[in-house]
Structures are given as C-alpha cells and as structure tokens.
Amino acid sequence: MNVETGSFPERRLRSEYIAARFRPLLKGKVLDVGCDRALLKQLVPGLDYFGIDIGGTPDRVVDLEKENAVPFPDNSYDCIVCSDVLEHLNNIHHIFAELIRVTRGHVVLSLPNNWTNARRPVARGKGAIGHYGLPVNPPEDRHKWFFSLTEAEAFIKGQQAKVPFEIVEMFAMVKPRFGPLKMLRQLTAGSQGQYLNRYAHTLWAVLKKK
C-alpha cells in the first residue's frame, strides 16, 4: 500500500488537506457528509456545495443513524466527501452503500486507524483512548467501531461485492517522523501491514461509481 505523510491536530487542517489533495475531484455538485463547519465550501470557491452533519453549521442537519439513509436521490452528486464519519455509525455498512448510491461520480473517504491511538495507552496500562472508554457523562463524539488499518482496507474492498464501485486509489497516512526513527519502526514491525497498524493514523480511499 502507498503511504503518504501528514497530520491533522486540528479539524481545519483535515479540510485544508482534502481541498488541496483531492481538488481535481471537487467540482460540480459536491456533498460533504459530516461537514462540521463546512470549511470545504470556503476552501474551494465556486462549488455547488451542500453539507450535512448532526452538529456544526451544515446546510441540513441529518442524523444518519436515525434516518438510516443519505437523504438524496440516486446519482445526485458528482463527488461525495466523507472523512472520518462512518466509524461513528452503528449502521456503517448500510451508509457506505448509501454513499455509492447517491454519487454519480466519486467518493472521497477516510477511516481512522484506531489501533494507533490505543497502542501507547494500552502498552503503558494507563490513560484513555480517544472516542472510547467509559466517561462519566454521555459523550457527544463517540466511535462505534474499533478497527485497525488493515481491517479498514479489507472493509472497503469487501464492499465491492455488494455495491458497484472501483477503487481509484487507496493509501495510508503516517505522521512526519525523523528518518532513522521511521526506519527503525519499519524494521521492527515485521511487515508493512503490522507497521501501518501500529503507526498509520488514517486510511484514505477514492472510489468511483461504476
């Protein structure tokens, strides 16, 4: 699998990355699923843009679990962006299929590698894992699935037997690291899959509807 370098300590940086990295696909009618503050609309002027989310400042408030659908007709959008959203949904398999149904072109998708966030707290026997655990008060932002990067890859590939799309590209993203440290990690990990499960924080995929 190809590997690219980057990091998103702030949500704004993720939107900036999407706007730059996937700019050729962001044209025509674009649906931003989980748009938060709809920064993508500001970053790519001239889009026929529509954002949905359960919070933030979307064009339409949509709870994908309650509606159990992406509430638009078939083939409505040229491109759909869905970045780090599906892991928050119990009905992840169904909503994935909904993304393919609603696009007439591409889907830009990302899934987190939860193992990376858990690796250090679990090894040290202390701390909490972001978006998991058992907080005193009900959290507003909670993941429903705990998976590795290779599981995320297998999930996307496995959906091809269910819905009509091809994978245009898929790559892992790791944080920038000093050369010798990166080499040491790669050597001690055993295989690329083990290395990515430990250290890659995001799986990105570009899907094209057949």
N, C-alpha and C positions, 0 to 999 in steps of 0.2 A: 504493500500500500504506500502511496505517496504521502510524504509528511511535510507540512508547512509550519512555519514558526509565527507565533503571535500570542497575545494575551489580552484579556478584557477585564481589568479590575473594576471598570465602570461600565454600566449598560450602554452609555453613549458610545463607547469605543467599539462595541459589537456592531451597532448600527453604522458607524463610520466604515468599519471593515466590510460589511455587506455592500454598502453603497459603492465602495471602490473595487472590491474583488469581483463582484457579480454585476457590475454596471452594464455590460452588453445585454444582459437578460432583463434588466429593469426598464422596460419600455411597454407602451400600450397600456392596457388595464392591468394594474398590479394590486393584489390583495395581500395585506400584511396581517398575518394571523398571529395574535399575541403582540400587538404593535406597541403596547405601553403608551408612551407619549408621542407616538407617530413621528419619531425623528427622521425616519427614512424619507418621509414626504418632504421635509426641509432639505435633506441632503441631496436629493435628486429632483431638482425643479422640473416642472412640466409633466410629471407623471399623472396619469388618470388613476389616482391612488384612492384606496379605501382600506381603512384599518379596523380590525375587530379585536376586542380583548374584554376580559372580565373587569378590568380596572384601568387606571391611567386616563388618557384622553382619546379614546377611539372614536371613529365615526359612528360606530354602533356597538353597544355593549352586548356581548354574546358569551354565554356560559356553554361551552362545547359539551360539557358532561350532561347538563340538563336538557339541552336541545338535541343532543346526540346527532348533530349534523353541522356541517358548514352551510349556513342558510342562504345558499345561492344556487341557481340552476346549473345544469351541466354545462361545461365548457364556457364559463362566464369570464375567465381571466386569462390573460396572456402569460402571467407569471404570478406564482404564489410564493411568498416568503414565510417560512415557519421555523423560527430559530429558538431552540430550547423551550419548546412548548409541550410537545407530546408526552414527555415524562411526567407532567403534572396531571395527566388524564387517566382515569381508570379505563376508559374506552379507547385506548391508544390505537388498537388495530383498526377499529372502525373509522376513527377520524383520519388516520393515514389514508385509507381508501377514499374518504371524502375529499381530501386534498387533490387526489388524482382525478376524481370525478369532476370537480369544479374548474380545474385548469383546462385550457386548450393548448397550452404550450409547456412551460417548465414549472417545476417546484424546486426552490432553494431551501434545503432542510438542514438543520443541525440538531444533534443529540449530544448531551454531555456524557463524559465517562465518569460515572460515579465512583469507580474504584480509586481514581486519582485523589479525590477529596477525602476518601476514607482511609487510604493507605497509611498515612502518618499517625492520625489519632488512634487507629486500631493497633498499630505496631507499638505505640507508646503506652497503650492502655489508659488513655485519658482524653479528655476533650469531647466535643460533639461533632457530628458530621452534618455539614450544612444541608438544610432541607429535610433532614431525617431526625431521628431521636424522638423523645417524648417531652416536649415543652409543657410548662405549667398551664399556659393558655393556648387555645387552638390557633395554629399558625395560619397566616393568610397565604403563604407561599410554601407549598409542600409538594415534594416529589412523591409519586405513587409507585414508581418502579426503580429498582436498584440493579444496574447492569454495567458490564464492562464495555470497553470499546469494541472488542471482537463480537460481543453479543449484539451491540447496536448495528454493526456491519451485517451480521447474519440476519437480523430482523429486517433491515431494508431489502436485502437480497431475497429473503424469503417471501416478501410481499409480491414479488414479480409473478408468482404462480397464481395470485389472486386478483390482481388488477393490472391493466395494460400500461406499462411504462418501461423505459430503458434507463439505465444509469449512465449519464453522460460523463460524470466524474465523481470520485469519492476520495477523500483524503483526511488524514488525521492532523490535528494541530497540537503542537507542544509549546511550552513557554521557552523564550530565549534562554539558553544556558551557555556558559563558558565551554569552549571546545573540549578540553580534557575531561570535564565532568560529564559531558554528553557521551563521549566515547566510552568512559568507564561504565556508565549506566547501560549502554548498549551491549558491552561485552559481558557484563554480569547478569543481564536479563535472561539470556539463553536464546530466545527467538525474538523476531520483530513483534509478533503478537503479544508476547509477555512484556516486552519493553513498552509497547503502546498501552497495554492495560495498566501498567504502573504509572506512566508519565504523561500520556496524551490526555488533554482535558476536553477535547471536542472532536466529534466526527461530523464532517461536512459532506453533503451529497447534493448533486444537481441531477434531477430526474426530468425526463421528457416523456410526455404522454404519447402513446402510440396511436 
